Amino acid sequence: GESVGLHLPTLSVQEGDNSIINCAYSNSASDYFIWYKQESGKGPQFIIDIRSNMDKRQGQRVTVLLNKTVKHLSLQIAATQPGDSAVYFCADLNDYKLSFGAGTTVTVRA
Amino acid sequence: DGGITQSPKYLFRKEGQNVTLSCEQNLNHDAMYWYRQDPGQGLRLIYYSQIVNDFQKGDIAEGYSVSREKKESFPLTVTSAQKNPTAFYLCASSTTTGGTQYFGPGTRLTVL
């Protein structure tokens, strides 16, 4: 089975609000996680990554939190914009293998 | 302009035909990958290559073949043995096999 999974398949957010996308993983040995954004008909785009020796990492308008105790990570998007509408995947990278969850579709309401 | 390119963007195939999908990168990455994506699902690994003239099967290699004769190129052939080839195919590359993978724009293959 898959080693990562997302809690909700869809998320509807009001423009300007913050978005939180959750992901759980099962492999305790996983030590590197990546969030990707995929717009319709395009390839996944790297957003942010985090290694297991960190709890939090911030980028431009995005923050990833990692809770190794409960094997959970989340992606927070600040001040969500219409251009943030996409499918978001968390993935864990073990050696060469990138294991993806099914994705959360984020829809931004005007 | 650096990046990963895939061609064609859309590809139609008749049953029983082999087709080859192109993937090129000018990022000087050693490792390259092919994934398949079906509607509403995550990505599944078909083949990967850590270095030129070397490649390994992923989780769903049956019915596919690859070659890695040049560092910048990793073409994927979908053979007639692949029973359900209609999907979105994504190529990725990374500096090494343990590095962050960056994706191309994808090729949508439809079997008629």
Backbone of each chain as ProteinMPNN parsed JSONL, in Angstrom:
{"seq_chain_A": "GESVGLHLPTLSVQEGDNSIINCAYSNSASDYFIWYKQESGKGPQFIIDIRSNMDKRQGQRVTVLLNKTVKHLSLQIAATQPGDSAVYFCADLNDYKLSFGAGTTVTVRA", "coords_chain_A": {"N_chain_A": [[0.831, -1.205, 0.0], [0.219, 2.397, -0.111], [2.61, 4.695, 1.228], [2.189, 7.206, 2.077], [-0.57, 9.35, 2.785], [-3.371, 11.458, 2.198], [-5.563, 13.437, 4.217], [-8.014, 14.631, 3.444], [-9.824, 14.623, 0.419], [-10.687, 16.898, -0.914], [-10.676, 20.497, -0.651], [-12.167, 23.491, 0.111], [-11.648, 26.912, -0.04], [-11.899, 30.243, 1.094], [-10.924, 33.073, -0.73], [-8.059, 34.757, 0.367], [-8.126, 33.695, 2.909], [-6.386, 31.407, 5.143], [-4.995, 28.27, 4.16], [-4.977, 24.847, 5.075], [-3.464, 21.84, 4.543], [-3.439, 18.453, 5.086], [-1.439, 15.532, 5.816], [-0.65, 12.116, 6.225], [1.794, 9.717, 7.151], [3.214, 6.411, 6.98], [5.61, 5.099, 7.269], [8.058, 4.812, 9.548], [10.72, 5.18, 9.104], [10.941, 7.071, 7.183], [12.502, 10.01, 6.034], [12.54, 12.3, 4.584], [10.52, 14.674, 3.127], [8.274, 15.952, 0.683], [6.346, 18.557, -0.713], [4.17, 18.911, -3.415], [2.657, 20.845, -6.023], [0.056, 20.535, -8.321], [-1.235, 21.674, -11.233], [-4.075, 21.609, -13.427], [-3.583, 19.39, -16.075], [-0.842, 19.707, -16.105], [2.605, 19.082, -15.092], [3.698, 18.012, -11.782], [4.678, 20.548, -9.487], [7.397, 21.546, -7.594], [7.039, 22.59, -4.239], [7.848, 22.892, -1.477], [10.136, 21.442, 0.848], [11.008, 19.138, 3.525], [13.14, 17.869, 6.033], [13.577, 15.115, 8.297], [14.871, 15.966, 10.57], [13.895, 18.365, 11.232], [11.184, 20.425, 12.426], [9.662, 22.326, 11.334], [9.338, 24.345, 8.461], [9.72, 27.188, 6.469], [8.509, 28.869, 3.563], [7.909, 31.036, 0.795], [4.941, 32.347, 1.564], [4.169, 29.8, 2.275], [4.177, 27.122, 4.67], [5.581, 24.283, 6.089], [4.821, 21.756, 8.355], [6.069, 19.265, 10.475], [5.303, 16.429, 12.269], [6.733, 14.077, 13.897], [6.116, 12.289, 15.848], [3.422, 11.505, 15.623], [3.473, 10.892, 13.017], [2.797, 12.776, 10.933], [2.268, 15.352, 8.584], [1.844, 18.748, 7.502], [0.73, 21.237, 5.205], [0.705, 24.629, 5.064], [-0.877, 27.348, 3.614], [-0.618, 30.699, 3.291], [-2.892, 33.455, 3.143], [-4.584, 32.675, 0.857], [-4.732, 32.494, -2.669], [-6.404, 32.899, -5.881], [-4.744, 31.651, -7.792], [-3.701, 29.58, -6.377], [-5.313, 27.438, -6.57], [-5.411, 24.068, -7.147], [-4.179, 20.666, -7.324], [-2.752, 19.199, -4.509], [0.031, 17.396, -3.481], [1.529, 15.327, -1.043], [4.671, 13.799, -0.556], [6.921, 11.157, 0.211], [10.397, 10.603, 0.276], [12.382, 7.93, -0.115], [15.463, 6.77, -0.377], [15.719, 6.22, -3.656], [13.082, 6.239, -4.232], [10.074, 7.93, -4.674], [7.205, 8.311, -2.982], [3.849, 8.855, -3.435], [0.878, 10.386, -2.097], [-2.697, 10.396, -2.703], [-3.597, 12.961, -3.229], [-4.874, 16.296, -2.576], [-7.478, 18.292, -3.617], [-7.561, 21.655, -3.996], [-9.753, 24.301, -3.926], [-10.264, 27.637, -4.607], [-12.39, 30.091, -3.47], [-13.877, 32.999, -4.741]], "CA_chain_A": [[0.0, 0.0, 0.0], [0.976, 3.637, -0.184], [3.219, 5.053, 2.504], [1.668, 8.507, 2.478], [-1.961, 9.548, 2.412], [-3.914, 12.753, 2.581], [-6.769, 13.26, 5.001], [-9.216, 15.043, 2.738], [-9.571, 14.709, -1.027], [-10.992, 18.23, -1.418], [-10.668, 21.585, 0.307], [-12.651, 24.743, -0.462], [-11.118, 27.991, 0.795], [-12.214, 31.611, 0.677], [-9.754, 33.864, -1.096], [-7.547, 35.567, 1.469], [-7.995, 32.881, 4.112], [-5.273, 30.461, 5.155], [-5.335, 26.876, 3.849], [-4.16, 23.817, 5.72], [-3.6, 20.541, 3.9], [-2.831, 17.471, 5.974], [-0.917, 14.302, 5.214], [-0.114, 11.163, 7.186], [2.678, 8.725, 6.547], [3.239, 5.205, 7.808], [6.953, 4.559, 7.413], [8.816, 5.539, 10.573], [12.07, 5.443, 8.604], [10.919, 8.177, 6.217], [13.226, 11.15, 6.601], [12.531, 13.443, 3.677], [9.166, 14.85, 2.622], [8.165, 17.02, -0.303], [5.015, 18.949, -1.161], [4.082, 19.327, -4.815], [1.401, 21.43, -6.507], [-0.175, 20.153, -9.708], [-2.357, 22.314, -11.902], [-4.707, 20.723, -14.398], [-2.882, 19.152, -17.329], [0.572, 20.026, -15.987], [3.38, 18.253, -14.192], [3.808, 18.513, -10.406], [5.652, 21.615, -9.264], [7.956, 21.534, -6.245], [6.679, 23.734, -3.405], [8.711, 22.989, -0.311], [10.502, 20.136, 1.39], [11.448, 19.162, 4.925], [13.801, 16.643, 6.481], [13.045, 14.666, 9.588], [15.542, 16.626, 11.693], [13.251, 19.664, 11.391], [9.755, 20.38, 12.724], [8.96, 23.392, 10.605], [10.131, 25.025, 7.434], [8.892, 28.211, 5.832], [8.868, 29.418, 2.266], [7.109, 32.208, 0.492], [3.508, 32.1, 1.833], [3.922, 28.403, 2.651], [4.868, 26.566, 5.823], [5.366, 22.855, 6.277], [5.026, 21.294, 9.724], [6.277, 17.825, 10.557], [5.155, 15.853, 13.603], [7.224, 12.705, 13.746], [5.499, 11.442, 16.87], [2.189, 10.943, 15.081], [3.718, 10.672, 11.585], [1.859, 13.666, 10.263], [2.787, 16.64, 8.137], [0.832, 19.636, 6.952], [1.149, 22.368, 4.381], [-0.124, 25.801, 5.298], [-0.745, 28.397, 2.61], [-1.141, 31.955, 3.839], [-3.587, 34.383, 2.233], [-4.794, 31.879, -0.356], [-5.068, 33.265, -3.868], [-6.998, 32.059, -6.936], [-3.696, 30.862, -8.428], [-3.354, 28.43, -5.528], [-6.214, 26.336, -6.898], [-4.635, 22.99, -7.749], [-4.098, 19.456, -6.503], [-1.532, 19.215, -3.71], [0.494, 16.065, -3.092], [2.702, 15.128, -0.217], [5.422, 12.615, -0.978], [8.138, 10.918, 0.977], [11.483, 10.111, -0.564], [13.256, 6.961, 0.532], [16.489, 6.404, -1.355], [15.337, 6.743, -4.96], [11.651, 6.12, -4.469], [9.18, 8.986, -4.237], [5.878, 7.728, -2.808], [2.847, 9.915, -3.4], [-0.497, 10.176, -1.715], [-3.646, 10.59, -3.799], [-3.738, 14.38, -3.501], [-6.011, 17.11, -2.114], [-7.845, 19.336, -4.572], [-7.88, 22.921, -3.327], [-10.521, 25.241, -4.744], [-10.31, 28.946, -3.953], [-13.624, 30.815, -3.766], [-13.674, 34.46, -4.813]], "C_chain_A": [[0.861, 1.248, 0.0], [1.49, 4.006, 1.191], [2.779, 6.418, 2.969], [0.232, 8.612, 2.019], [-2.447, 10.886, 2.915], [-5.253, 12.55, 3.271], [-8.033, 13.572, 4.225], [-8.924, 15.141, 1.251], [-9.84, 16.102, -1.591], [-10.976, 19.239, -0.275], [-11.114, 22.842, -0.413], [-12.286, 25.874, 0.487], [-11.537, 29.336, 0.225], [-10.919, 32.348, 0.36], [-9.338, 34.765, 0.068], [-7.388, 34.81, 2.775], [-6.742, 32.011, 4.02], [-5.784, 29.057, 4.865], [-4.413, 25.948, 4.628], [-4.472, 22.483, 5.075], [-2.803, 19.54, 4.732], [-2.419, 16.207, 5.238], [-0.372, 13.414, 6.325], [0.795, 10.188, 6.455], [2.824, 7.556, 7.508], [4.639, 4.684, 8.088], [7.773, 5.38, 8.406], [10.215, 5.902, 10.107], [12.117, 6.588, 7.59], [11.603, 9.397, 6.814], [13.252, 12.366, 5.689], [11.168, 13.516, 3.018], [9.111, 16.069, 1.707], [6.692, 17.294, -0.57], [5.107, 19.432, -2.6], [2.692, 19.921, -5.073], [1.238, 21.028, -7.968], [-1.426, 20.84, -10.232], [-2.844, 21.4, -13.019], [-3.898, 20.616, -15.686], [-1.392, 19.434, -17.298], [1.283, 19.038, -15.07], [3.424, 18.839, -12.796], [4.945, 19.527, -10.277], [6.109, 21.567, -7.813], [7.533, 22.791, -5.484], [7.702, 23.919, -2.297], [9.022, 21.58, 0.172], [10.929, 20.28, 2.848], [12.093, 17.82, 5.26], [13.375, 16.336, 7.904], [13.755, 15.288, 10.785], [14.981, 18.035, 11.945], [11.786, 19.441, 11.729], [8.966, 21.329, 11.84], [9.908, 23.982, 9.58], [9.214, 26.0, 6.715], [9.452, 28.616, 4.487], [8.059, 30.673, 2.044], [5.63, 31.851, 0.584], [3.192, 30.654, 2.208], [4.767, 28.0, 3.849], [4.569, 25.085, 5.877], [5.714, 22.518, 7.721], [5.127, 19.78, 9.717], [6.182, 17.379, 12.013], [5.515, 14.382, 13.505], [6.577, 11.757, 14.744], [4.247, 10.752, 16.347], [2.285, 10.711, 13.577], [2.74, 11.477, 10.733], [2.609, 14.908, 9.769], [1.663, 17.45, 7.509], [1.502, 20.735, 6.137], [0.186, 23.505, 4.652], [0.184, 26.834, 4.232], [-1.387, 29.65, 3.18], [-1.807, 32.786, 2.753], [-3.802, 33.736, 0.865], [-5.314, 32.727, -1.508], [-5.688, 32.344, -4.909], [-5.968, 31.171, -7.634], [-3.235, 29.678, -7.613], [-4.273, 27.243, -5.786], [-5.454, 25.273, -7.684], [-4.819, 21.732, -6.903], [-2.74, 19.469, -5.798], [-1.221, 17.789, -3.256], [1.601, 16.174, -2.058], [3.374, 13.841, -0.699], [6.583, 12.42, -0.021], [9.153, 10.234, 0.071], [12.369, 9.204, 0.269], [14.215, 6.421, -0.501], [16.097, 6.996, -2.703], [13.834, 6.922, -5.095], [10.846, 7.246, -3.831], [7.777, 8.386, -4.17], [4.864, 8.836, -2.586], [1.55, 9.447, -2.762], [-1.388, 10.505, -2.905], [-3.881, 12.055, -4.123], [-4.97, 15.014, -2.895], [-6.247, 18.199, -3.13], [-8.292, 20.566, -3.808], [-8.592, 23.831, -4.321], [-10.643, 26.542, -3.972], [-11.555, 29.695, -4.422], [-13.354, 32.313, -3.743], [-14.543, 35.194, -3.798]], "O_chain_A": [[2.085, 1.169, 0.099], [0.876, 3.668, 2.203], [2.97, 6.764, 4.134], [-0.148, 8.041, 0.997], [-1.983, 11.384, 3.941], [-5.99, 11.615, 2.957], [-9.022, 12.849, 4.339], [-7.891, 15.683, 0.857], [-9.289, 16.461, -2.631], [-11.219, 18.907, 0.885], [-10.526, 23.228, -1.423], [-12.578, 25.806, 1.681], [-11.529, 29.535, -0.99], [-9.941, 32.252, 1.101], [-10.169, 35.444, 0.671], [-6.62, 35.215, 3.647], [-6.124, 31.896, 2.962], [-6.885, 28.696, 5.28], [-3.229, 26.23, 4.813], [-5.623, 22.048, 5.064], [-1.632, 19.765, 5.04], [-2.966, 15.861, 4.191], [0.283, 13.893, 7.251], [0.582, 9.878, 5.283], [2.586, 7.696, 8.707], [4.843, 3.918, 9.03], [8.136, 6.52, 8.12], [10.833, 6.821, 10.645], [13.195, 7.023, 7.186], [11.327, 9.78, 7.951], [13.917, 13.356, 5.993], [10.707, 12.543, 2.42], [9.797, 17.068, 1.922], [5.885, 16.367, -0.644], [5.971, 20.23, -2.964], [1.704, 19.552, -4.437], [2.17, 21.163, -8.761], [-2.531, 20.616, -9.737], [-2.113, 20.529, -13.491], [-3.568, 21.625, -16.309], [-0.737, 19.408, -18.34], [0.645, 18.258, -14.363], [3.212, 20.039, -12.626], [6.013, 19.379, -10.872], [5.281, 21.551, -6.902], [7.644, 23.906, -5.993], [8.341, 24.966, -2.19], [8.259, 20.645, -0.071], [11.176, 21.381, 3.338], [11.632, 16.769, 4.815], [12.875, 17.204, 8.619], [13.282, 15.149, 11.912], [15.513, 18.794, 12.755], [11.206, 18.414, 11.375], [7.766, 21.159, 11.628], [11.112, 24.101, 9.807], [8.072, 25.674, 6.394], [10.663, 28.7, 4.283], [7.582, 31.298, 2.991], [5.128, 31.111, -0.261], [2.027, 30.328, 2.437], [5.897, 28.456, 4.027], [3.418, 24.677, 5.725], [6.75, 22.93, 8.243], [4.361, 19.098, 9.035], [6.893, 17.89, 12.877], [4.708, 13.553, 13.086], [6.503, 10.553, 14.503], [4.033, 9.565, 16.593], [1.291, 10.372, 12.934], [1.974, 10.935, 9.936], [3.477, 15.438, 10.463], [0.663, 16.901, 7.046], [2.659, 21.099, 6.352], [-1.023, 23.351, 4.485], [1.343, 27.159, 3.975], [-2.573, 29.651, 3.512], [-1.359, 32.821, 1.607], [-3.269, 34.193, -0.146], [-6.208, 33.558, -1.345], [-5.517, 31.127, -4.83], [-6.29, 30.049, -8.026], [-2.459, 28.855, -8.098], [-4.03, 26.152, -5.27], [-4.918, 25.548, -8.758], [-5.526, 21.742, -5.895], [-1.71, 19.72, -6.423], [-2.077, 17.081, -2.726], [2.499, 17.007, -2.178], [2.714, 12.923, -1.185], [7.155, 13.381, 0.493], [8.812, 9.409, -0.775], [13.017, 9.637, 1.222], [13.813, 5.69, -1.406], [16.151, 8.216, -2.853], [13.363, 7.66, -5.96], [10.92, 7.485, -2.626], [7.223, 7.995, -5.197], [4.999, 9.65, -1.672], [1.17, 8.281, -2.866], [-0.9, 10.85, -3.981], [-4.337, 12.358, -5.226], [-5.994, 14.354, -2.719], [-5.332, 18.948, -3.473], [-9.275, 20.53, -3.067], [-8.091, 24.093, -5.414], [-11.074, 26.55, -2.819], [-11.75, 29.906, -5.619], [-12.69, 32.826, -2.843], [-14.499, 36.422, -3.722]]}, "seq_chain_B": "DGGITQSPKYLFRKEGQNVTLSCEQNLNHDAMYWYRQDPGQGLRLIYYSQIVNDFQKGDIAEGYSVSREKKESFPLTVTSAQKNPTAFYLCASSTTTGGTQYFGPGTRLTVL", "coords_chain_B": {"N_chain_B": [[17.471, 28.439, -21.028], [16.722, 26.458, -18.471], [15.551, 23.088, -17.775], [13.036, 20.496, -17.839], [11.827, 18.777, -20.56], [9.061, 17.374, -22.274], [7.789, 15.397, -24.887], [5.425, 14.095, -27.288], [2.887, 16.539, -26.286], [0.3, 15.592, -26.345], [-0.75, 12.342, -27.256], [-1.887, 9.872, -29.429], [-2.797, 6.544, -29.81], [-3.191, 3.52, -31.577], [-4.615, 0.392, -30.667], [-2.304, -2.236, -30.106], [-0.084, -1.021, -31.121], [3.268, 0.151, -30.647], [4.525, 2.947, -28.816], [6.674, 5.784, -28.413], [7.682, 7.915, -25.857], [9.104, 11.043, -25.345], [11.696, 12.397, -23.268], [13.609, 14.985, -22.125], [16.335, 16.58, -20.469], [18.093, 19.473, -19.371], [19.46, 19.977, -17.11], [21.656, 18.844, -16.123], [21.35, 16.625, -14.533], [21.888, 13.508, -12.902], [20.087, 11.43, -12.366], [17.03, 10.04, -13.607], [13.477, 9.65, -14.131], [10.425, 7.833, -14.745], [6.975, 8.249, -14.436], [3.599, 7.209, -13.986], [0.346, 8.553, -14.137], [-2.936, 8.18, -13.16], [-6.394, 9.156, -13.454], [-7.407, 11.116, -10.687], [-5.598, 9.993, -8.977], [-2.458, 9.365, -7.266], [1.048, 9.433, -8.241], [2.711, 6.757, -9.921], [5.639, 4.794, -10.014], [7.397, 3.897, -12.893], [9.878, 3.304, -14.295], [13.321, 3.914, -13.456], [16.429, 5.694, -13.67], [19.695, 5.77, -12.623], [22.042, 6.575, -13.649], [23.842, 7.118, -16.702], [23.364, 4.584, -19.169], [22.303, 2.781, -17.413], [19.469, 1.394, -15.821], [16.506, 0.823, -13.861], [13.734, -1.24, -12.876], [10.604, 0.06, -11.818], [7.651, 0.202, -9.809], [5.628, -0.549, -11.573], [6.5, -1.719, -14.078], [5.866, -3.512, -16.119], [5.156, -4.035, -19.523], [6.333, -1.76, -20.405], [9.29, -0.088, -21.673], [12.64, 1.238, -21.453], [15.437, 3.401, -22.264], [18.759, 4.603, -21.713], [20.871, 6.206, -23.084], [22.084, 8.612, -23.275], [22.977, 11.25, -21.06], [21.147, 13.333, -20.854], [18.762, 12.38, -21.836], [15.887, 10.276, -21.664], [14.034, 8.183, -22.909], [10.752, 6.707, -23.032], [9.166, 3.748, -23.904], [6.005, 2.641, -24.671], [4.677, -0.391, -24.841], [2.833, -2.806, -26.844], [2.187, -4.718, -25.081], [1.352, -3.574, -22.782], [-1.475, -3.406, -20.957], [-3.352, -1.482, -20.241], [-2.845, 1.318, -21.264], [-3.675, 4.005, -21.437], [-3.169, 7.085, -20.015], [-1.641, 9.683, -18.012], [1.607, 10.618, -18.494], [4.55, 11.174, -16.75], [7.725, 12.609, -16.567], [10.676, 12.844, -14.642], [13.522, 14.367, -12.995], [16.564, 14.277, -11.06], [19.367, 15.46, -9.112], [20.82, 13.41, -7.91], [19.905, 10.025, -7.044], [18.823, 10.291, -4.536], [17.947, 12.846, -4.346], [15.86, 15.823, -4.593], [13.1, 15.534, -6.752], [12.305, 16.847, -9.897], [9.76, 17.766, -12.135], [8.659, 17.193, -15.536], [6.39, 18.591, -18.051], [4.581, 16.639, -18.82], [3.004, 13.975, -20.753], [0.077, 13.178, -22.361], [-1.326, 10.188, -23.012], [-3.461, 8.471, -25.126], [-5.257, 5.625, -25.884], [-6.808, 4.44, -28.713]], "CA_chain_B": [[16.324, 28.153, -20.178], [16.89, 25.084, -18.029], [14.347, 22.403, -17.36], [12.716, 19.175, -18.359], [10.823, 18.849, -21.615], [8.466, 16.116, -22.708], [7.033, 15.529, -26.131], [4.519, 15.223, -27.511], [2.003, 16.846, -25.167], [-0.79, 14.636, -26.49], [-0.385, 11.248, -28.135], [-2.958, 8.909, -29.624], [-2.244, 5.274, -30.288], [-4.126, 2.428, -31.826], [-4.269, -0.834, -29.95], [-1.331, -3.08, -30.785], [1.071, -0.237, -31.549], [4.207, 0.687, -29.668], [4.787, 4.375, -28.952], [7.786, 6.248, -27.588], [7.531, 9.243, -25.283], [10.409, 11.678, -25.193], [12.003, 13.197, -22.084], [14.946, 15.578, -22.201], [16.627, 17.566, -19.42], [19.381, 20.17, -19.506], [19.815, 20.355, -15.751], [22.851, 18.069, -15.767], [20.982, 15.666, -13.493], [22.267, 12.124, -13.171], [18.964, 10.494, -12.231], [15.788, 10.352, -14.313], [12.385, 8.771, -13.714], [9.149, 7.874, -15.43], [5.815, 7.946, -13.615], [2.288, 7.17, -14.617], [-0.7, 9.102, -13.279], [-4.305, 7.918, -13.588], [-7.289, 10.19, -12.917], [-7.714, 11.113, -9.259], [-4.642, 9.201, -8.217], [-1.085, 9.831, -7.193], [1.955, 8.95, -9.268], [3.334, 5.446, -9.715], [6.935, 4.733, -10.67], [7.518, 2.887, -13.937], [11.298, 3.001, -14.406], [14.217, 4.998, -13.104], [17.817, 5.521, -14.104], [20.586, 6.528, -11.737], [23.198, 7.058, -14.39], [23.809, 6.705, -18.113], [23.505, 3.154, -19.482], [21.781, 1.971, -16.314], [18.101, 1.709, -15.431], [15.9, -0.179, -12.987], [12.278, -1.274, -12.88], [9.865, 0.592, -10.691], [6.551, -0.628, -9.313], [4.684, -0.977, -12.617], [7.316, -1.721, -15.298], [5.388, -4.444, -17.134], [4.57, -3.412, -20.695], [7.102, -0.563, -20.717], [10.735, -0.235, -21.776], [13.356, 2.516, -21.467], [16.86, 3.383, -22.563], [19.454, 5.794, -21.189], [22.117, 6.27, -23.845], [22.671, 9.926, -23.039], [22.626, 11.765, -19.741], [20.033, 14.256, -20.9], [17.599, 11.793, -22.486], [15.398, 9.043, -21.048], [12.768, 7.889, -23.586], [9.911, 5.605, -22.55], [8.349, 3.089, -24.92], [4.825, 1.925, -24.191], [4.541, -1.474, -25.809], [1.503, -3.393, -26.996], [1.96, -5.612, -23.933], [0.75, -2.794, -21.696], [-2.9, -3.671, -21.139], [-4.172, -0.294, -20.003], [-1.844, 2.373, -21.389], [-4.211, 5.367, -21.403], [-2.78, 7.715, -18.746], [-0.789, 10.863, -18.078], [2.956, 10.139, -18.196], [5.397, 12.247, -16.24], [9.155, 12.37, -16.456], [11.299, 13.676, -13.613], [14.962, 14.18, -12.852], [17.151, 14.792, -9.82], [20.829, 15.467, -9.188], [21.16, 12.02, -7.626], [18.662, 9.303, -6.756], [18.285, 10.724, -3.259], [17.657, 14.268, -4.398], [14.516, 16.292, -4.947], [12.755, 15.266, -8.137], [11.614, 17.912, -10.602], [8.956, 17.122, -13.161], [8.346, 17.799, -16.805], [4.978, 18.966, -18.213], [3.741, 15.465, -19.016], [2.426, 13.552, -22.033], [-1.178, 12.443, -22.176], [-1.447, 9.119, -23.999], [-4.805, 7.898, -25.249], [-5.344, 4.489, -26.805], [-8.101, 4.494, -29.405]], "C_chain_B": [[16.382, 26.699, -19.758], [15.591, 24.445, -17.667], [14.223, 21.047, -17.989], [11.617, 19.337, -19.405], [10.349, 17.451, -21.966], [7.72, 16.363, -24.007], [6.574, 14.156, -26.597], [3.674, 15.504, -26.266], [0.809, 15.885, -25.147], [-0.38, 13.577, -27.514], [-1.547, 10.262, -28.204], [-2.368, 7.664, -30.269], [-3.357, 4.284, -30.553], [-3.68, 1.217, -31.025], [-3.294, -1.664, -30.779], [-0.09, -2.347, -31.257], [1.975, 0.099, -30.37], [4.34, 2.186, -29.893], [5.911, 4.753, -28.005], [7.553, 7.684, -27.165], [8.924, 9.799, -24.997], [10.509, 12.444, -23.881], [13.441, 13.676, -22.19], [15.116, 16.556, -21.046], [17.999, 18.179, -19.662], [19.846, 20.697, -18.159], [21.086, 19.669, -15.264], [22.584, 17.104, -14.607], [21.395, 14.261, -13.891], [21.055, 11.197, -13.235], [17.729, 10.992, -12.982], [14.759, 9.272, -14.02], [11.211, 8.904, -14.672], [8.055, 7.435, -14.458], [4.575, 7.903, -14.494], [1.281, 7.729, -13.623], [-2.053, 8.806, -13.915], [-5.231, 8.907, -12.893], [-7.567, 10.023, -11.43], [-6.742, 10.343, -8.397], [-3.288, 9.882, -8.158], [-0.248, 9.203, -8.296], [2.525, 7.579, -8.906], [4.579, 5.322, -10.588], [7.008, 3.587, -11.664], [8.962, 2.388, -14.036], [12.093, 4.19, -13.867], [15.637, 4.649, -13.54], [18.705, 6.397, -13.224], [21.728, 7.165, -12.501], [23.085, 6.536, -15.816], [24.088, 5.203, -18.241], [23.075, 2.239, -18.343], [20.344, 2.372, -16.036], [17.524, 0.527, -14.665], [14.384, -0.114, -13.089], [11.728, -0.614, -11.622], [8.75, -0.362, -10.308], [5.659, -1.22, -10.41], [5.372, -1.027, -13.982], [6.757, -2.601, -16.419], [4.7, -3.716, -18.278], [5.274, -2.132, -21.11], [8.573, -0.927, -20.91], [11.368, 1.154, -21.858], [14.774, 2.295, -21.971], [17.472, 4.644, -21.973], [20.847, 5.83, -21.833], [22.841, 7.589, -23.65], [22.179, 10.442, -21.698], [21.345, 12.583, -19.786], [18.74, 13.642, -21.416], [17.2, 10.463, -21.866], [14.049, 8.696, -21.684], [12.066, 6.649, -23.022], [9.103, 5.044, -23.714], [7.212, 2.333, -24.238], [4.535, 0.849, -25.225], [3.104, -1.983, -25.862], [1.177, -4.349, -25.853], [1.347, -4.889, -22.745], [-0.756, -2.818, -21.898], [-3.775, -2.445, -21.004], [-3.299, 0.943, -20.082], [-2.368, 3.796, -21.312], [-3.955, 5.989, -20.044], [-2.004, 8.976, -19.057], [0.601, 10.421, -17.628], [3.863, 11.313, -17.853], [6.837, 11.782, -16.105], [9.71, 13.31, -15.393], [12.8, 13.449, -13.617], [15.409, 14.748, -11.515], [18.663, 14.694, -9.94], [21.382, 14.067, -8.93], [19.86, 11.313, -7.278], [18.082, 9.697, -5.401], [17.867, 12.172, -3.232], [16.228, 14.591, -4.787], [14.273, 16.077, -6.431], [11.933, 16.421, -8.702], [10.984, 17.331, -11.85], [8.847, 17.931, -14.443], [6.844, 18.057, -16.912], [4.039, 17.8, -18.494], [3.322, 15.223, -20.455], [1.158, 12.762, -21.735], [-1.344, 11.469, -23.331], [-2.866, 8.558, -23.961], [-4.768, 6.769, -26.277], [-6.744, 4.449, -27.391], [-8.645, 3.095, -29.669]], "O_chain_B": [[16.129, 25.803, -20.563], [14.632, 25.122, -17.297], [15.161, 20.517, -18.586], [10.594, 19.97, -19.145], [11.114, 16.486, -21.958], [7.099, 17.409, -24.197], [7.245, 13.158, -26.338], [3.754, 14.758, -25.29], [0.37, 15.431, -24.09], [0.262, 13.889, -28.517], [-2.113, 9.87, -27.184], [-1.535, 7.751, -31.171], [-4.347, 4.232, -29.824], [-2.493, 1.05, -30.744], [-3.439, -1.78, -31.996], [0.855, -2.971, -31.74], [1.512, 0.303, -29.248], [4.276, 2.65, -31.032], [6.092, 4.147, -26.949], [7.268, 8.556, -27.986], [9.796, 9.104, -24.475], [9.542, 13.061, -23.433], [14.369, 12.879, -22.326], [14.183, 17.27, -20.68], [18.934, 17.506, -20.095], [20.529, 21.717, -18.071], [21.533, 19.888, -14.138], [23.474, 16.808, -13.809], [21.275, 13.866, -15.05], [21.006, 10.288, -14.063], [17.424, 12.184, -12.995], [15.105, 8.134, -13.703], [11.023, 9.935, -15.319], [8.17, 6.424, -13.765], [4.523, 8.48, -15.581], [1.337, 7.433, -12.43], [-2.285, 9.144, -15.075], [-4.879, 9.443, -11.842], [-7.917, 8.936, -10.968], [-7.016, 10.068, -7.229], [-3.009, 10.833, -8.888], [-0.774, 8.523, -9.178], [2.784, 7.285, -7.739], [4.568, 5.7, -11.76], [6.716, 2.441, -11.323], [9.229, 1.196, -13.879], [11.603, 5.318, -13.828], [15.987, 3.487, -13.745], [18.49, 7.603, -13.101], [22.308, 8.159, -12.066], [22.315, 5.616, -16.09], [24.921, 4.639, -17.532], [23.438, 1.063, -18.312], [20.026, 3.562, -16.016], [17.982, -0.608, -14.796], [13.817, 0.945, -13.358], [12.294, -0.711, -10.534], [8.876, -1.577, -10.458], [5.019, -2.253, -10.212], [4.876, -0.437, -14.942], [7.155, -2.435, -17.572], [3.801, -2.902, -18.07], [4.858, -1.482, -22.069], [9.048, -1.934, -20.386], [10.727, 2.119, -22.274], [15.245, 1.163, -22.089], [16.777, 5.637, -21.76], [21.853, 5.522, -21.195], [24.055, 7.678, -23.833], [21.08, 10.1, -21.259], [20.542, 12.53, -18.854], [17.711, 14.319, -21.435], [18.051, 9.622, -21.577], [13.013, 8.898, -21.051], [12.705, 5.686, -22.598], [8.432, 5.791, -24.426], [7.431, 1.504, -23.355], [4.185, 1.158, -26.364], [2.272, -1.628, -25.027], [0.025, -4.744, -25.678], [0.874, -5.527, -21.804], [-1.259, -2.307, -22.899], [-4.848, -2.385, -21.605], [-3.034, 1.566, -19.054], [-1.576, 4.722, -21.138], [-4.452, 5.498, -19.031], [-1.743, 9.295, -20.217], [0.765, 9.911, -16.52], [3.927, 12.307, -18.577], [7.115, 10.698, -15.592], [9.256, 14.447, -15.267], [13.29, 12.465, -14.17], [14.732, 15.584, -10.917], [19.181, 13.941, -10.765], [22.283, 13.599, -9.626], [18.81, 11.954, -7.225], [16.903, 9.435, -5.161], [17.469, 12.678, -2.183], [15.485, 13.727, -5.252], [15.121, 16.394, -7.264], [10.993, 16.904, -8.071], [11.586, 16.509, -12.541], [8.928, 19.159, -14.445], [6.101, 17.776, -15.972], [2.821, 17.959, -18.413], [3.289, 16.144, -21.271], [1.169, 11.805, -20.96], [-1.486, 11.875, -24.485], [-3.392, 8.219, -22.901], [-4.3, 6.952, -27.4], [-7.737, 4.426, -26.664], [-9.724, 2.95, -30.243]]}, "name": "protein", "num_of_chains": 2, "seq": "GESVGLHLPTLSVQEGDNSIINCAYSNSASDYFIWYKQESGKGPQFIIDIRSNMDKRQGQRVTVLLNKTVKHLSLQIAATQPGDSAVYFCADLNDYKLSFGAGTTVTVRADGGITQSPKYLFRKEGQNVTLSCEQNLNHDAMYWYRQDPGQGLRLIYYSQIVNDFQKGDIAEGYSVSREKKESFPLTVTSAQKNPTAFYLCASSTTTGGTQYFGPGTRLTVL"}
